[in-house]
Amino acid sequence: MYLCEKNDMFPCTECGCCCRRVGKAVKGGLIFPYKVKEDGSCEMLMSNNKCKVYDSRPIFCNISGLAGILGRDLDEFYKENIEICNRYMEEDGIPIRFRINNK
């Protein structure tokens, strides 16, 4: 139920910003199968910003899969999440070249 499909086409730049904020979602009631570290990051986030369990990551971590479960239009859900990703990157000081183009 929590696992995603491998075909997520979201234009992720692998900055790790969302993975470092899982704690906020868990505090908000998200059921998450992995431990959240004291800093709020997912225990599956490696130092190179890769996920240890990417191919079997929770559905929450898959934009395409989550849109389907929520019954959301994929293009609109992508746009919303691109805005969130870019805001997280800005907050974390990630260079602008990593921002996702929302066009």
Secondary structure, DSSP 4 states (H G I P E B T S, - for coil): --BPPTT---------TTGGGHHHHHHTT---SS-B-TTS-BTTB-TTS-BTTGGG-BGGG-HHHHHHHHT--HHHHHHHHHHHHHHHHHHTT--GGGSPP--
